[in-house]
Amino acid sequence: MAAAGLARRSARHKDGGRGGAEPEARGGGGAGGGRRESAQGGAGPGMKLGRAALGLLLLAPLGVRAVEPISLGLALAGVLTGYISYPRLYCLFAECCGQKRSLSREALQKDLDSKLFGQHLAKKVILNAVSGFISNPKPKKPLTLSLHGWTGTGKNFVSKIIAENIYEGGLNSDYVHLFDQLQLWIRGNVSVCARSIFIFDEMDKMHAGLIDAIKPFLDYYDHLDGVSYQKAIFIFLSNAGAERITDVALDFWRSGKQREEIKLKDMEHALSVSAFNNRNSGFWHSSLIDRNLIDYFVPFLPLEYKHLKMCIRVEMQSRGYEVDEDIVTRVAEEMTFFPKEERIFSDKGCKTVFTKLDYYYD
Ligand SMILES: Nc1ncnc2c1ncn2[C@@H]1O[C@H](COP(=O)(O)OP(=O)(O)OP(=O)(O)O)[C@@H](O)[C@H]1O
């Protein structure tokens, strides 16, 4: 069920990250933590000069009289030195590790509120987890999110939203990686960029041995062979626990309660170790859970008819069409719902509504 686009990206990073040919601003390769820091954060003197000089140059055309030729010459030199010697200026024009340096909680919230439908629990956990983690300059371990739920309910989609809020390029960023393979590759990428994001799709189908192999990276170690993983973000996607999450949502529906009344604690059992033990989910073999290496288990609720309609409207608009409610209803009604008698939840979430829409716009 991996999104094809995501899967494609992973192949580009088999080589264990980018090597020394990268501009220094990208982290420069190797494990040089100091260099990486300077590329992301603290403004060195070169930078200050460069920025100030740039300011002068920008003011000049507006008629600011204080700029005489010598200052202008100095300013120009400053800009050039700044550009050459300080990588951060480079980052104004190209993507750098940790770009969008301070993730905006408000922007993330706005994206989640406007784009992710029917997932009030996931929204809340993800917003707090991601913004809290990014604003912590010295996390003790990487952030590990485990997203669970029915197909088509937004697990890949939310990973994309997270990536876009941390990196301009979103999933296409050089610092966002979909699971491919494995230890050396993770090490290579984290060496290049401490704030790397790794997305492991279909975790439930992954061999237990592979999961164990990544365990050390998720732990509370300062360094492993000279590389620190504490700023990285690991996101695991799986359908494990989906039936139980659905049962809870169904119970709420049957007892006439609003879906938004479901609390995280109602999902505790659905996301407990025992729930994963029943199925060959891959998770239970591993000691990830035993060792408390997963920070958050995030439930994704099955989507209802009204959420499908929301997805269809968004898709129509993104294709440049006026929203036609008649077509919206017809596409939504073509989808299949469960349980058979009540027909509440979409079998495929929002996943196939887009291809169904093609039929009406050929
Ligand atoms: N809750 C949602 N809100 C808005 N759009 C959604 C939602 N869920 C799914 N979609 C839309 O459907 C598409 C497919 O969903 P997505 O790939 O995120 O599902 P998934 O939960 O990862 O499924 P799977 O378990 O099959 O991998 C998304 O790209 C998005 O456009």
The ligand as a Tripos MOL2 file, in Angstrom:
@<TRIPOS>MOLECULE
LIG
   31    33     1     0     0
SMALL
NO_CHARGES

@<TRIPOS>ATOM
      1 N1         -7.7760   11.6850    6.5980 N.pl3     1 LIG1
      2 C1         -7.5630   12.1800    5.3590 C.ar      1 LIG1
      3 N2         -7.7780   13.4920    5.0810 N.ar      1 LIG1
      4 C2         -7.5610   13.9790    3.8460 C.ar      1 LIG1
      5 N3         -7.1310   13.2300    2.8000 N.ar      1 LIG1
      6 C3         -6.9050   11.9380    3.0140 C.ar      1 LIG1
      7 C4         -7.1000   11.3410    4.2920 C.ar      1 LIG1
      8 N4         -6.7990   10.0260    4.2070 N.ar      1 LIG1
      9 C5         -6.4230    9.8140    2.9550 C.ar      1 LIG1
     10 N5         -6.4810   10.9310    2.2240 N.ar      1 LIG1
     11 C6         -6.1850   11.0750    0.7930 C.3       1 LIG1
     12 O1         -6.0390    9.7620    0.2580 O.3       1 LIG1
     13 C7         -4.7170    9.5450   -0.2070 C.3       1 LIG1
     14 C8         -4.2540    8.1620    0.1900 C.3       1 LIG1
     15 O2         -4.0980    8.0860    1.6100 O.3       1 LIG1
     16 P1         -2.7710    7.5830    2.3380 P.3       1 LIG1
     17 O3         -1.7800    7.1050    1.2960 O.co2     1 LIG1
     18 O4         -2.2930    8.6100    3.2860 O.co2     1 LIG1
     19 O5         -3.3420    6.3330    3.1000 O.3       1 LIG1
     20 P2         -2.6070    5.3690    4.1370 P.3       1 LIG1
     21 O6         -3.3290    5.5160    5.4460 O.co2     1 LIG1
     22 O7         -1.1540    5.6280    4.1430 O.co2     1 LIG1
     23 O8         -2.9960    3.9740    3.5240 O.3       1 LIG1
     24 P3         -2.1900    2.5730    3.4760 P.3       1 LIG1
     25 O9         -2.2960    1.9430    4.8330 O.co2     1 LIG1
     26 O10        -2.9540    1.8120    2.4620 O.co2     1 LIG1
     27 O11        -0.7760    2.8800    3.0520 O.co2     1 LIG1
     28 C9         -3.8730   10.6560    0.4060 C.3       1 LIG1
     29 O12        -2.8030   11.0120   -0.4320 O.3       1 LIG1
     30 C10        -4.8660   11.7820    0.5550 C.3       1 LIG1
     31 O13        -4.9830   12.5030   -0.6550 O.3       1 LIG1
@<TRIPOS>BOND
     1     1     2 1
     2     2     3 ar
     3     2     7 ar
     4     3     4 ar
     5     4     5 ar
     6     5     6 ar
     7     6     7 ar
     8     6    10 ar
     9     7     8 ar
    10     8     9 ar
    11     9    10 ar
    12    10    11 1
    13    11    12 1
    14    11    30 1
    15    12    13 1
    16    13    14 1
    17    13    28 1
    18    14    15 1
    19    15    16 1
    20    16    17 2
    21    16    18 1
    22    16    19 1
    23    19    20 1
    24    20    21 2
    25    20    22 1
    26    20    23 1
    27    23    24 1
    28    24    25 2
    29    24    26 1
    30    24    27 1
    31    28    29 1
    32    28    30 1
    33    30    31 1
@<TRIPOS>SUBSTRUCTURE
     1 LIG1         1 GROUP 0 **** ****
